Amino acid sequence: MLAYQTNQSEGDMENGVIPPGLGASEQEMIDLRRQLHAQPELGFEEFATSDLVARRLQEWGYEVHRGLGKTGVVGQLKRGDGKRRIGIRADMDALPIHELTNLPYASQTPGKMHACGHDGHTTMLLAAARYLAQEGSFNGTLNLIFQPAEEGLGGAKKMLEDGLFDLFPCDAVFGMHNLPGLDTGKFGFRPGPIQASSDTVIITVKGRGGHGAVPQKAVDPIVAASHIVVALQTIVSRTVAPLEMAIITVGAFHAGDAPNVIPETVELRLSVRALKAEVRAFLRERITEVVYAQAAVHRTSATIDYRTGNPMVVNDAEMTRFAQQVALDWLGADRVVVDMDPVTGSEDFAYFLEQCRGSYLFIGNGDGEGGCMSHHNPHYDFNDECLTTGAAFWVKLAEKFLV
């Protein structure tokens, strides 16, 4: 097992000091981030974004590989004779949301928006890439992974299927996401599960349509589906241990078009989340039982399309302690959250961690006005005050890992 020393020599990592080269380029980072924000691209369509990323990496001396995950980009830089290899990942894709911020750099493409901060994540890693190439001190192999299609399309999984870690082996891989509600530039770490699994369930309840004036001649799937919705709420509250995290959200209920017509079918759409594999499996079992039982009680039938999504993001304990200590040594305890609470959103970085040990961490996007707007919201914007701090962390992490 490799040893990772994070104790600093005197004056090496002064508390909170940004490397001068990064500080001088802060306005360039802001300009780039806002350029990316104005030109959002959805998953597997990040053609202009990946062109920009590849071009800049090449200018700075990286060996650039394109095409993994269709629009993914990997920049590799080797220095010295070190055998250690680190992977650092940023996501690039936007969301199918119409932006309502009215910012001067708002999306120029109706219906598409960087509503999760991937524009900021890409900018931070690019800024770190330039510094590490021009001024960084490290000995080993740096693999910078710019991933497409994180937003529900499995870009990480696709990159792995295309041979990411076969072509670019890593001893550890790290990722970072902004977190609204956490103080600007503050870092959060947690060993073990830090983000939930995410499964989608499509339930179709079939009855017999008819006139609303003679309901006894129909078999009403709306009533059956309504009882299914209510019964689903008892799974977490009455069959999952209170200290376990489990979520069943019915996000859509589609049925009928007219007030006097009983429809033939109803469709329910569920989001199901957990932080443990055994809880995830139990939720699937109980949802299936409850749906079929309730449908039968109300003389209807049901079909279930259970779509397995991202697994839990499970951080390696050693790599999380290492990354956390880098932040503590640099910023001090006041700007680091140790063993933060898990986040119930999901993230396909989980697939990377299934094949390579590593850690996923958070950087605060702010807890005041403007910084607390949640992800996937048409009023959201990445906080530019995070850019220099996030880029500097990647620099410090890479230099401490590749010694």
N, C-alpha and C positions, 0 to 999 in steps of 0.2 A: 504494500500500500504506500502511495506517495505521501510524503509529509508536506504540510503547507504552513509556512511560517509567516505570521502576519504582524509580529512585533516590529515597530518601526525604530530605525536609528534616530538619534536626536535631530530634530528639524526636518526629517524626511517627508512626513506627511502632516504639516501643520494643520491645526484644527480648522477645517473648512476652506482651506486655500485652494483656489482653482489654478491648475497649471497655466502659466502666462500665455502660452500659445492658444489655449482654448478661450481664455477670457478675451483675448484680442479679436477673436472671430465670432463673438456673441451676436453681433448684428447680422453677420452672414448667416448664422444659424436661423435667426428669426426670419430673415428674408426667404431662406430656403423652405422653412416649415410652412410659411404662408403661401409660397408658390405651390407646394404640394397640396395644401388645403384647398386652393382655388381650382385645382385640376384633379379631382378625385376619380379613382377607377375601381370598379368592383372586382371581386375575386376572379382570378385567372384572366383578367383583362388589364392587368397593370403594365401595359406595354410601354407607355411613356415614362412611368415611374421606374421601371426596371432598366430602361435605356439610360435614364439619368444616373441611377445608382451605378450601373456597370461602367459608364463613361468616367465618372469621378474616381471610382476605384482603380481603373486602369491608369488614369492620370497620376495617381499617387503610388503606382508601382505594384499593385496587387495583381496576382494571377486570377483572372476572372473566369468563372464557369457559369454559363447560362443554360436555361432549359429545364432544370430540375423543378418539378411541379409546374411545368409549362412556362410560367413567367418568373420563377424564382431566380435569384442571383446569389452566388457564393464568391466572396473575395478571400483569397488565401495569401498570407504573407509569412515567409519563413525568415528567421534571423538567427545567426549563430549555430551552434551545434546541439542545442537543447532538444530533448526528446518529448517534452510535454506538448500537448495539443489542446487548445481551448476553442470552444464554439460559443459565439454570442449571436443571438437571434433578434431580429426586429421584423414586425409584420408590416405590410405595405397597403393592404386593401381598404377600401371605403365601404359604406353601407348604402342600401337603396332607400335613402331618406331625403326628403326635400328640406334643405337648410332654411332656417328662419332667424339666423343671427343678425342679418343686415350688416355684417362686418364688411369693410372695404375689400377684404380678401376672401369673401364668402365663395362658396362653390359656384363655378360658372356653368355647371352642368345640372340642369333641373332633375330632381329625383335622385341625385347621388351626392353623398356628403361624407366627409371624415368626421363621423360622430362618435368615434371611440379613441381618437388620438394616435392612430397609426402613422399619421403624418409626423407627429412629434417623435414617435419611436424610431422611425426611419432617419429623421434628421439627427437625433442624438447618436445613433450608431455611425452615421456617415461622418459626423464631427469627430468622434473618437477614432474612426478609421484614418482620417487625415493626420491627426496628431500622432497616432501610433506609428504611422509610416514615416513621418517627417521628424519627429522628436522623441518618439517612444523608446524606452529602454526595456527590452525583453529578449529572452533567449528561448526560442522554440517556434511553434507554429500557431498562427492566428487564423482561425476560420470564422469569417463574418457571414452570417446567413440572413439574407433578406427574403423573407417568406411571403408568398402570395396566399390569398384566399383563406385567411384565418376565420372569417365570419361565417361559420357554419358550412363551409364547402370542403373542409378537410385538406387545406393546403399543406399542412405539416405531414400528414399521412402520405400525400402524393409525393412530396419530396423524398420521403423515406423509401417509398416504393420505387422511385427512380434512382435509388442508390446513394442518398446523401451521406450516410455514415460509412459506406463502403469506399466512396471516393474521397471523403474528408473525415477520416477517423478522428474522434475527439475523446480526450480523457474526461472531460466534463463539458456540459453545455448550459448556458445561462440565458434567461429571458427576463424582460422587465415590462411592466405595464403601469400606466398612470392610474391613480386612484382618487377620484373626487371625494371630498370629505376628509382626506388626510392632508395635514399642513403642507404647503408648497415646498417641494424639495426634500421632504422627510421620507425616509426609507422604511419599508416594512418587510419583515422576514418571518418565515415559519417553516420548521422542518416537518416532514410528513405531508399529509393531505392539506393543500392550501386552497384548491378550487374544486368545485363539485363536478361530478359527472352530469351529463345532459342527454336525456333520451326524449324522443318525441313519439307520442302515441296518437294514432288516428283511429277513432272508434266510429263505426257505422251501425246505427240501430235501424232495423227494418221492421215496419209494421204493415198495415193495410190502410191505404188512403181512403178518404171519404168526405162526405159533406159535414161541415161543422154543426149542422142542425140535427143530425142523427148520429151522434158519436158511437152509439151502441152497435152500429153496423160497420164500424172501422176498428182498427187496432192502432191506437195512438202512440207513435214512436216518440212524440214530444214528452208525454207523461213519463214514459219509460226512461228516456234520456235524462229527464229532470231528476228522477230518483237515482239514476247512476251518478250524476254530479254530486248530489247530497251524500250518497253512500261513500263516494271516493274520499270525502273529507274525513271520514272516520278512520281511514287507513293510518294516516300519520298520527292522529290524536289518540287512537285507541289500540293500535297494534305495533307501533314503533316505539322503542324505549325513549322516554322523554329527553335523555341526554344525547341521543343520536340526531344528526341532521338529516331531514328528509323533507322533500317538497313535492307536492302534486298540485299543479296549477292547471285549471281548465281555462284555456285562453280563447277558445272559440266554440260557439254553439250555432250551427247552421241548420235552419229548418224552415220550410214553408215560405210562402209568398203572400198569402191572402188570409184575412181573419176568419173566413168561413170555410176554409179548406183544411182538412187534416192531411198532412203530407205522408208520403210513402216512407221516407227515410229522414234520418237526422244524422249529422256528422258532428262529433266532438273532437277537439284537438287539445292534447295535453302536453305540458312540459313537466318532466320528472327528473328530480335531482337528488344526489346523495353524496356523502363524503367517504363512504366505505363500500367496498365491493359486495359484502354480504347484505348490506342494507339495500343497495341497488338491485340485487337479485330478488330480495324479498318483496320490494315494491312491485316488480314485474309480476311476481306470482300472485300477490294480493289484488292488484288491479285486474288481472285476468279473471280471477275468481269472482270478484265483485261485479264486473261488467256482465259476465255470462249469467250470474244468478239473478241480478236485477232485471235483465232483459227477459229472462224466462218467467219471472213473477208477473210481468206485465204483458205476457203473451206475444212478445216480440222476439226477434233474433238479433244477434250482434256479431260483427266481425271486428277483429283487432289487428291493426297494422302497427307493430311495435318496432320503431326505428331506433336502433342503438346509435348514440352519438358519441361525443367525446368522453373518454374515461376521466377519472379523477386526476388532477395534477398532484403528483406525489413527489415532494422534494427529498432529495438525498440529504440525510442529517449532516454528514461531514461537509458536503459542499455548501450547504446552507450556513453552517457555522463559519466556514471560511469567508463566504461573501459578506456575512453579517459583521465579522470582525474587521474586514476591510473598511466597511462603512463606519464602524465604531471608532477605529483608529484615526480615521480622517475627520469625521464630523462630530464625534462625541455622542454620549448617550441621549442627549436632548433631541437629537435629530434622527434617532433610530428606534423603531418599534421592534422589540424582541418578542418572538412568539406571538405575532399578531393574530387576530381572529381570522378564521378562514373566510373566503369570499364564495358566495353561492353561485356566482356566474361560472361559466365553463370556458375552457381555453384549449385549443388543440396542441399547444406546447406539451400537453400530457403525453402525446405519442412520442415526442423526442425523449422524454424522461423514461419511457418504457424501454428504450433501447440504449440509453446513455445516462449515466448518473449526472446530476446537476441540480440547479435550483432556479425557481421562478420567484421574482420579487416585485415589490411595488414601490413607486415613487409618487408622493402626494401631488395632486393637481390643485390643491387648495381647498379650504373649508369655508371660505367667505363667498361673497357675491361674485358670480362668474366662475369660480373654481369648484363650486359644489354641484353644478348641474350634472346630472347623471349621464353615463354613457348611453348611446343609442337615442339621444334626445335631440330634436331639431335645433335646440338652442345651445347645445354643447360646443365648447371650444377647448382645445389643448392650451394649457397655461405655458406661455413662452418663458416664464421665469424658471421653469424646470429644465430647460434645454442644456444649459451649461453644466448644471449639477449632474444631470443624468449622463451626459457625455463624459464628464470627468470621472464619474464612478466606473464607467466601462474601462477607461484608461487605467485607473488604479487597480481594478480587478485583474485585467489582463497582465499588467506588469508584475503583480504579486504572484499570479499563477505561473507565469512563464519566467521563472528565475533560474 
